[in-house]
Each structure stands twice: as structure tokens, then as C-alpha cells.
Amino acid sequence: MKRIKFYLAIVCIFISNLVFASQADVVDICGRNYFPTVHEIFQNAQKSIYVVMYFANFNPNKVDNVNVLVNDLVDAHKRGVKVKVILDRNVEYSKGEEFGVREKNSRAFEYLKSNGVEVYFDNDNTLTHAKSIVVDENIVIVGSTNWSANSMDVNNETAVVIRSDELAKKFINYFNTIAIDKEESNKEAVSYVTLSKNVLTGPLADYVRTDNKGCWNLLMWLVGRYKTGEKIDFDYDVVDLDLDVHEDKDRYRSRLNENLKKLSSRYSLITANVEYGKNAEVVLTTKLNEGKTLFEIPDTFWKYNWQKRLSLPAQFCLFINFMESGANHNKWFRGKELLAKEFKVSHSVISSGMIELKRWNLIDIEWGSIEKGFADRPANRFRLKNLYSMDDFNSELEKLKTKYSAEKVEKARELAKTILGENNLQDIEDIILLTEQYGADRVQMAFEKVSKYKIDNPMRSLRYVVGVVRGVEK
């Protein structure tokens, strides 16, 4: 209670000093008053809007207050108002395994950038915890309110609107001192394909269960290039080249027609008019994105050729991660049995798919503790990572080889396979450094010990390898 009174006193002194020092007008917009006030101010902005926000939980497919405010910024930009946004991109700390940068603001960033708004990520070495706005170099909005449904509709939050030219100038000057992550901020915006959970648990699950690569690949080819309702002049030669399939032309055309008919007749995912000797006429139906639960596939899935690189179980599990982690790559957890039941596939599909994604460094997995045995272990925790370009990965791998030597890198990658880390650049470098510090024999022994555990045992990890190596030293 004393601490609460102390903080309240500080806030009161702060606002009082602002009023007397700058002759400012101060308006209380605590709680549910925040959204309508900020919305109105954004709509009436004439010259500029500066936003520095710790958390903007934006989902383009969800109509909520956050969506409205983000689109207010887009609308302001389109009518000629200068809009500048800085979003936090901090490291997320946890008691267990370090999960690295949390992509909590990625969708807000991408949406704003794709609409031409000047938007930046801060440097991830520093936490940008501010929730501050300056409009028309006169209106300052400051408080505890993040841009999230909970902050605006549920939580007890405090905020004020302060009209002061002098204070607005000071805030803008402070905003300009925030270190920016130039590499992340310069990235191109990602676009997304929206599919329904019903598609995932229906036809896609069926294709995985029956190993129907033809229908899966064809559907992925279509949804990655065309929108629902768009008339498609289905050129068999183009599809043949794009899927890199080499077989007799007439036979391949016949097989494509068979798959087109399956996509059309069984699940009504497309309509297809097929005539011999002509391009087929194809339209993606609205069944692809109908339903209460939707998930989004980034265009980098196709751009970086993950649809060709991953097995069907791995692609299926990747889509589960897209759905469960949401727009901001939130950590999520669920037991294997529950996942298998919910998404209508076997346990082996879930296990093999998730492990393959871990191997490619597309997800992090925090294996459930086995202190009470495998039968009573808690659910695994997952965190989705960004899809990456193999060209970029290989470029970074070459840098490691230049830094340490090709032999050391390849040896470290081989050891990293034990912990599903052969495509994790950080794991590879950490193993190299561990070897340089403690010697190759000791590190090799530690990996041999770890390799005896099951693949989903929490002790089959780099952290445990380090513990074994250091334990030997003692």
C-alpha cells in the first residue's frame, strides 16, 4: 500500500509540475476513456503523429480497438499527415531456456510499413517501455496503456492527454534519441494468405494422413498465387515448371486434372472447368477462408521455398504453429495427444513434424519436464520463429567459416545434430567456442552422453551439454 501511495504521489507531482511549468491543459483518459479519446485525436490530426509503443497487439483479421487505432495511423498518412512509429523489439526473458527476441509487434510493423507509414523497431538491446503519443506538436498522450484488447477493455490503466507545445517538443526530441534497429526496420513488409482452421483439420489433415502430396502441393501452389474468387487461367506448362516435376507431359497433365477434380468435388475448395487441350479455368472458393478461426501463412513460405523443402507433416505442424502462436509469435503449449485429436492426425505426424521444424530452426521447443516421468510430464512449449532464406543462412554460415575455419564449423554442425541444432547459427558458434575453451574430447564426450537420451528429453539440449562439460572440469 505504501508503495502504491508513493507512485500515485509521484504521478500527481509530475502532472502538477507540467501544469504549472508549462500552463498545460491536462485531461484524464484513464480506463475505458483512452480508446475513444485517442481515436478522435487521430482522426482530427492535421500535421503529425508520433507514436512510441511497447506493445501493439495488432491482428488485421480481428476488428477491435487496436485495429481501429492502427488503421487511424494509416488513414492519417494517406491524407498527408506525417506519421512516425517506433515499436519495441526487446529480448523476452524466461526462467528456462532463453527464447530470444519476442516478435510481439511484428504484425503491426508489417501492416504499417506495407501501407507506407514510417515505422521502426528499436534496438533489441534496450527495452522501450514507453506508451507515448504526440499529435500536431501540441498534444501529448502518456500513460500505462498498451495497444492491446486487455489494456483498453479489461485492465485498470492510467493515462492523460496534455496540451502543451513545450512538452510536445521535449517528447519528440526524446523520441529522436531512441536507438533504432536499422536492419530489422529496413526489412520488406510480409504479406499473408489467410486460411480457415476447417481447411487445416479437414482436407489438409486428410492429405497428410493419406500422404497425398499431389493435392497438397497443388492447393499450396494455388493459394500462394491467387486470391479467393479470382479467375485463374491454369497453364499446365507453368505449373509443371514451377513444381519442378519431370515426367511425361500428357501423363502429368492427366494427374493434375485428377487432383483439380479432387480439390473441387470432395471439399469444394475450388471450382474447375477442365477441357482437353486447353488451359483449365479454376477459381478458389470462399470455403478456404470461412469460419471463426483463421490462420495466416506468410508469403515467405513460398518465396523461400519452404513448401518444397519441408515434408507434409512438417508443413502441417508449421501451419499449427501459425494458428496457435497468433500474429505476434506468442509462446503456446499443448500436449501431443491433444494436438493429434484436435487437428485429426496421428501422434507420429505431430512428433515428426515438430522435430523437423526444430531441426530447421523454424520453432523453439521447450520440452516438458520429466521429473515425474514421461507419462505425467507437462505439455511442451513452442515458439514460432521467422521463416528465413537459405541464401541468407548460407551466407552467414560462410562468415562463421571465415571467422573460425570450415573444419570447425562442420564439426560443430555435426555435433549440433544431436540437439536438433544443425541449422541454428547461434548453437553452432556456441559449440565452437565451447570446444575452444574445454577441448574437443571433452565436448565430444558430453554430446555422446546427451545423445543417449530420447530426442524429446529436456536434457538433450546445449544447456545440458555445457553443464556436463563444466561438471567434468570440476
N, C-alpha and C positions, 0 to 999 in steps of 0.2 A: 504493500500500500504506500509506504514512504517513497519507494522508487517511482510509482505511478504519479504521486503528487509532485515529485521533483521534475519529472518530464513535462507534466502539464504546466508547471511554473515556468520552465524554460520556454515552452511554446508561447505562453502568454507574454513573456518578456520580449521574445523575438518579434511577435506581431505588434506589440506596443511600440517597440523601438522603430519598426518600419513606419507605423502611422505617424509618430511624432517627428521622426527624422526626415521622412520624405513626403509628409502630408498625403499619404496614400489612402485610397478607398479600399476597405477590406470587407469581403463578403464571405460568409460561412457557406460552404457547399459540402458539408460532411455527409456521409452515408449515401442515401439514395438521391441526394441533390447533385451529386457530382456529374453523372452522365448527362441529364438534360441541360445543365448549365454549359458544360464543355461542348456539347453538340451544337448549341445555339451560337456560342462564341466562334466555333469553327465555321459555321455557315455564314457568319457575318464578317469573317476576316477579309481585310482589304489589301494588305501589303505583304505580311509574312507570318509564318507559323514555324516555331522551333519546338521540337519535342525531344526530350531525353527520357527514355522509359526503360526501367529494369525488366519488366515482363509484359509483353503484348501477346496474349494467348489468342491468336487470330486463326480462325478456320473459315476459308472462303465459302464453304458449303453450309455454314451454320449462321442463321440470322439471329444475331444477338447484339448487345450494346457495343462490344468490341468491334464487330464487323461494321457497325454504323460509323464509329469514330475513325476507323482506318479508311473507310470509303469517303468520309468527310475530307481527309487529307488529300485523297486522290482528286476529289471534286475541286478542292481549293487550288491544287496545282493546275488542273485543266482550265480554270478561269483566270490564271495568271498570277496567283499568289505564290510567293517564294516559300517553299516548304522544305525544311531540313529536319531529318530524324536521325537520332543516334540510339541504337539499341544495345543492350548488354549482351555480351557473349562470353560469360565467365566460365571458369572451371567449376564443375559440380563435385563437391566433396562427399565422400561416403565413408562409413566406418570400415567397410570391407574393401574389396578391390576398387582401385581408382577407375572411374568411368570416363574421365576426361571432360572435354567441352560438352556442355549441355546445349542442344540446339533448340532452346525454348522459344527463340524469336525468329526462327528461320522462315516460317511461312509468312509472317508479317513483313519481313525483309524482302522476300521474293515477290510478294504481291505489290508492295510499294515500288520496288525497283522496276518490275515489269510494266508498271503504269507511269514510269518516267519521274517518280519522286526521288529527290536526292536523299538517299538513305545510307547509313553506315553502321558497321559493327565496331564496338570499342575494342581496344586491345585486351585479349583474354587474360593478361597477367594482372589486371586490376578490375575489381568489382565496381560496376557503375550502378549504384543502388538508387539513383535519383528517379523521381516520378514528377518531372517538372515540364512546364509548357510556357512559352512566351508567344503572345499573339500581337501583331501590329506594333511591336516595340513599345507596348504600353501595358498590356495585360499579362500578369504573371499568375499561373496556376500551379500551386505546390501543395504537397501533402503526402499521405501514405498510400494512396490508391494506385494500384497497378491496373493495367488494362486487361482485366480478366472478369469472367462472369461472377466469380466469388467476391472479388473486391467490390464490384459495383452493385451486386444484388444481394449478397449474403453477409459479408464481413462488416465489422464495425471499423470504419475508416474515417480519417480526418483529412480535410482539405480546405483551402481558401483560395479565393480569387482576389488578387491585389492589383489595383490600377496605379501604376507608378512608372513614369518614363525612366527615372533614375534607377530603380530596382531592375526594370526590364533590361536596361543596358548592361548592368552588372551581371545578370544571369546569362545573357548572350555572350559576354566576354568570357565567363566561366565555361560555358558550353564549348567555346572555341579552344579551350585548353585540354579537353578530353582527348587522350591518345586514341587514334583510330587504327584498326587492323586493316591496312590497305589491301593486303592480298585477298582477304575474305570479302571486303567491301566492293572489290572490283570484279568479283565473280558475276557471270551472267545469271540472270534470273531463270529459274527452272519452271517449266510448265508441267501440267499433270493430266493424267487420264483418270476419270472417275468411274469406278465400277461398284456394283452392289454386292453386299455380303452374300446375297442369294445366288449370285453368279459363282462366288468362291465356293460355297457349300454345295452348290448344285452341279452345273456342268464341269467346272474346273476340278472339283473333287472327284467327279466321275472319270475324267480324263487321266487323273493321277492314279486312281485305283486300277484302271484298265491299261495304263501305260499307253494311252492314245496320244502319241506325240504329234500325229498329223493334225488332229482337230485343235489341240492346244496351240501348236505353232502357228496355224492358220489364223486362229482367233487373235493371238497376240500380234500377228502381222497387221491385221485389220484395225484393231483398236489403237495400235500405236501410230497409225497414219490418218485415220478418218474419224469424223465425229458422227454421233448418232443422227440419223435422218439424212445424212449426206449420200448422194447417189455416186456409186463407185463404178468406174469403168474398169472391171477386173481384168487386167492384162496378164495372161498366164506367163508370158516370157519375162515380164518384170518380176513377178513373184518368184519364178524359178531362179533368176539371178540373185535376188535378194536373200533367199533362203539357202543359196549355195547348194542346191540339190543337183546331183548328176545322175540322170537315168534317161531312158528312152522318153522322148518328148511327148508322144501320144499317151504312153503309159502314165507319165507324171500328170498330164492334163486330166486324164481319167480319174486319177487318185484325188486330185484337187477338187474335181466336181463331186466326187463321193463325199468328201469332207464338207464341202459347201452345203450339200443336201442334209448332212447330219446336223450341222450348225443351225440350219433352217427348220428342219422337221421336228427334231426331238425337243429342243429348248427354245426355239423361236428367237434366237439371238440375232439372226439376220434374215432378210428375205433375199432370195437368189433366183434370177432368171437365167438358166443355163441353156445355150444352144450350141450345137456342134459347129466348129469352125469360126465361132465369134467370141469376142470377149464377153464374159458373164456380166450381168447387171446385178450389183449387190448393194444392199442398204443395211447398216447396223440398226437394230431396233432399240426402242426405249427400255426394253427389259434389262439391258446391260447396266443401266444406272437408275433403276426404280427400287424403291424400298426405303425403310427408315435408316438402315445402317449402310453407309457408303465408305469406301476407302479409295485412296489415290495412289497411282503409280507415277513416279516422276519420269519425265521423258528421257532422263539419263539411263533408265533401264534399257531402252533401245539404242540410244546414242552411243553408249559404251559397250553394247553387245552382250549384256548380261542374259538376255533371253536365249542366246546361243551357248553361253559359257556354263550356265547352271543347269543341273538336272531338273526334271519335273518336280520331284519332292522339294528341292531347294527353292525353286521359283514359287511353289505353293507356300512354303514356310516364309519366304520373303514377303509375300502378299499378306500373310497373317500378321507379320511384324508391322507392315504399313498400316493395317487396320488397328491393331492393338496399341501401337505407340502414338498414334494420332499425328497431328500436323507438326508437333514440336518435338518428336522423337522422345517422348516420355518413357521412362523405365516402366516395365509391366511384368507381371508374373502370372503363371498358370501352370498347373500340373500337366504332365504328358497325357494322362488318361482323360482329363477334362478337355484338353485341346483336341485329342483324337475324336472324342464324342461330339464336341461342338462343331468341328469342321468336317466330320464324316469321312475320315481317313484312318488308316491303321496307325498304331503306335510307332511302327518302324518308319513310316513316312515322316512323322514329326521328328523322331530321333535323328534319322539320317539327314533330313533336310536342314535342321537347325545346326547340326555338326558341320555340314558342308558350308553353310553361311558363315559359321565361326572360322572355318579354315580360310575362307576368302576374306576375312576381316570385314564382313558386312554387318555383323552383330557382335555384341559382347554378351557373354553368358556368365552369370554368377551362379554356379551350381549350388543347389540346396545342400545344407549341412547334413552329414550322415552320422552325427553323434549318437542318434537314436536308431541307427540302422537305415538301410536303403528304403525299407517299407514305410517308415514313418518320417522320411525326410520332407522338409518344406518344398514348395514349388520353386523351380528355377526362376531367376530374374533375367530379363532380356533388355537390351538396349540397342536400338537400331542405329547404325552408322550411315554415313552418306555413301552413295554409290560413287565409285571412282573410275577414272580412266586407267587402263592398263599401261598406256603410253606414259602417263604421269608416274605410275608406280615404278615402271622400269627405269625411268629417268632418275627417280630418287634412289633406286637400288644401285644404279651406276655411280651415283655420288658417294654412297657408302663404300663401294668397292674402291673408289679413288681415295677415300679417306683412310680405309683400313687395309685393303687388299681384297682381290676377288676370292682368294682361298679362304680367308677368314669369314667373309660374308656367306659363301656357300656352305661352309661348315656350320655356321650359326643357323642358317635356314634349315639345314638337315636336322639339327637338334630341336629347332623350334617346332618341327612337325609333331613331336611328342605332345606338345601343349596346344596344338592346332594354331600355331602362330607363324607359319612359314610365309604368310603374306602380310604380317604385321611388322612394319618397318621399325617401330619402337622396340618390339620384342627382339628383333634381330640384332639391333645395335646394343641393347642391354646384355644380350648373351655374349657378344664380342667383348664388351667392357668387363663382364664378369670373368671371362676367360683370361683376359689380360691381367686381372687383379689376382686371381686364385690359381690359374694354371689350367691347361686343357684336360689333364687327367682327372682332376677333382670335379670339374664341371661335367665331364662325361659320366663319371660315377653317379653324380646327382641326378642326371637325366635318366640313366638306366634304372635308378631306384624309383623315380617318379613314373616311368613307363609301365611299371608292374601294376599300377592302379587302373581301375576302369576309366574309360575316357570321360565319364561324367562325374568322376570323383573330384571334390574340391581341392584335394591335394595334388592333383595333376595340373599344376599351374607354375608359372615362373616364380611367383612369390615363394612357393614351397621349395622350388629348386634352390633359390637364394638361401633359404633357411637351412637346407641340407648342407650346402657348401660352407656356410658360416659355422654350422654346427661341427663340421669336421675339423675346421680350424681350431675351434675351442678344445 
